[in-house]
Amino acid sequence: MALKITHECINCDVCEPVCPNQAISQGVEIYEIDPQRCTECVGHFGEPQCQVVCPVACIPLDPEHVETQEQLQQKYQLLMERVK
């Protein structure tokens, strides 16, 4: 699954710089996660870095974007190919 940021977000700015896929950006009111870029840090880290640094724990799994570990790994590989 991709992750999502809920309205409990306090716009503290700590999640955006730790995202290795640049999936997090400032939205109209709060930060947002692009589900096309979010791999839950699969391929980079053992756990989602945005969740690790979030002081209010407002970044749950997004039930609207269900993905297996294999799908997240494939997404990571595609994103890395685009970087080359």
N, C-alpha and C positions, 0 to 999 in steps of 0.2 A: 504494500500500500504506500502511496505517497503520504506525506504528512500535511497537516493544515494548521494554520494559526487561528486561534479563536479570539473572540472579542475581549477576552480577559487580558490580551496583549497590552502592555504598558508602553510600547514603543521605546524600549530601552536601548535599541540599536546593537545588541550583542549577538543576535542570531545571523544577521546578514553576512558579516565578514567571515564567519566560520563555515559557511556552506561551501563545500568544494565544487559543487556543480552550478554555482550562481543561480540557484533556484529561488532564492528569497529576495524580494524587493519591496520597497515601500509602496503600499497601496494608498487608496484615498484616505482611509482612516487608520489602518493598522498595516503591519507587514503582511505580505502574502507569499505563499509558496506555489510555484509553477509545478503542477503535477507531472508535466512532460519532462521536467528536469530533475525532479526529486527522486533519488534512489535510496532514501533513508541512509545515506552515506555508504551503502554497499559498494565495495570496490575501493573505498578510501579508508574507512574506519569501522570498528566493530559495533559502534552504536551511533545513532544520529547526533551529530555535534550540536545542532540547534537545541535539541532537547536537553543535552548536557549543560549548556550554558544558560538556558532560560530560567530567570529567577522566579517566574510565576507559574511555571509548568502549564503553559497554554498551547502546547504543540502536540496534539494527539494524532493518532493514525486517522486518515481520511477514509471513511467507509464508502465514499463515492468513487474511490480510486483503488480498488483492491488489486494487489499484485503479489505474486509468489516471489520467493527469494531468487528463483531462476529468472523471472521476468525483470526483477530489479537489476540483476547482474547483466542481463542482455541490454537493458537501457543504459547502464553504466558503460558498457563496451561501445555502444553506438555513440554516446556522448564523447567518449575519448577519441573515437575515430574522427569525429568532426573537428576536434581540436588540432589534430595533426596537420 
